[in-house]
Amino acid sequence: MLLLISPDGVEEALDCAKAAEHLDIVDVKKPDEGSLGANYPWVIKEIRDAVPADTPVSATVGDVPYKPGTVALAALGAAVSGATYIKVGLYGCTTPPQAIEVMRGVVRAVKDYRADAFVVASGYADAHRIGCVNPLALPDIARRSGADAAMLDTAIKDGTRLFDHVPPDTCAEFVRLAHEARLLAALAGSVRQADLGTLTRIGTDIVGVRGAVCEGGDRTTGRIRPDLVAAFRAELDRHAREQSAADGDRQRGALNGYVTRHQF
């Protein structure tokens, strides 16, 4: 499971750089402009320069309206500014066809510029509160538009969390649908260390956090701390090891059962 951390500016990105060995992707956003608020192009460039060259930089395009041309242009701007992961929050898309139209424009704009760029179609676990597309529609939207990953976050940051709106079994179905479509599955939304066991068990590929690695656990007023990033990563790796061991035990058990059934 890859760990994506979201600093809100260059200073926090420098703190992420101090913890670069513990994270996989630095994600540029502007929290005061929304869950997936877009930051300025020059901030993306500065953060790209601030973190190690081998650490991918992701950038959110925003909680976007249903304006395919506008969104495609914004996505290209993020790519030109140095982001290799481009995330689009499909906030204003109320139907799958609208979301597919927006994402097809993004995919074409970004990949015509940089073929190895990674495009993420992002929806919201609390979609019922804002009227956008159903979370379980996201994997098919991503597949049909040519995106590389489907993601869920929370739109309204009011203290509620991912599992408050989409319970673990539904998140597992989201991951299954994404994998069936040959996409990566990313989950975020006030994720805490206590959630990592479940996220690992259901096969999440990317987990996105901010508040969990901020001082005081506050995504708005707290600042990212390298020691909290390291602690979060250590817990993530512990769960990954335990899950790997459990999977190995199940495989050995299944093999032993097969051998027993077929002895002559």
C-alpha positions, 0 to 999 in steps of 0.5 A: 500500500502506497502512502500519499501525504498532502502538504498545504504548501512549500513549508510543509512539503519541506517537512515531507522531504525530511520524511521522504523515506517513509512516504511514496507520494507528495500530494499538492492541494489547497485545503481551504478551497475544498477537499480536493482544492487546487493549489497554484501552479507555482506552488506545485513547481516549488514543491516539485523542486523541494522534495527528492527527485524520485518522489512522485508529486501529485496535484489535485485539480479541484472539486471540479464543476461539470465543465469538461474543457475547463477541467481538461485545461486545469489538469494540463496546467498541473502536469506542466507544473510538474505533477505526475499524478493528476487527481480530479474531484468529480464534485459537480458531476451528477451522472456517470456520463458527465463524469466520463466526459470530464475524465476523458478530456483530462486523460487526453489533455494530460497524456498527450503532454506526458504519456507516463502521467497517472490520472486519478478519477476521484469521487466522494464517500459522502456523495449523498450529501452533495449530489454527485455520482455514487461512489461505486460508479467510480471504478467504471467511470475511471475505466471507461475514460482511460484513467489509471486509478479510482479514488474516494475521499470525503467532500465535507470536512466536518469530522466525519470519516470515510467509513462513516459514509462508506462502510468497510464492506462497501469499500472492499467492493469499491477496491474489488471493482477497481481491480477488476477494471485493472485500476489502482484503488485509492482511499482517503477521508480522515483516515487514522492509524486504527483504519490501516488494518481494514484498509490493508485487508481489503487490498487498498493500493494507495491511502491518502492522509493529512490530519493523521500526520498533522500536529494535534490531528488537525488537518486545518490548523496543525502542521505535518510532522516528520515523526508522525509520518514515520510513525504512520508508515511504521504502522502501515508496514506492520499491517502489511507484514501481518496481512502477508503472513495471513495470506501465506497461511491461507495459501498453505492451508489450501494447498495442504487441503488439496494434497489431503483430498487427492492422496491415493 
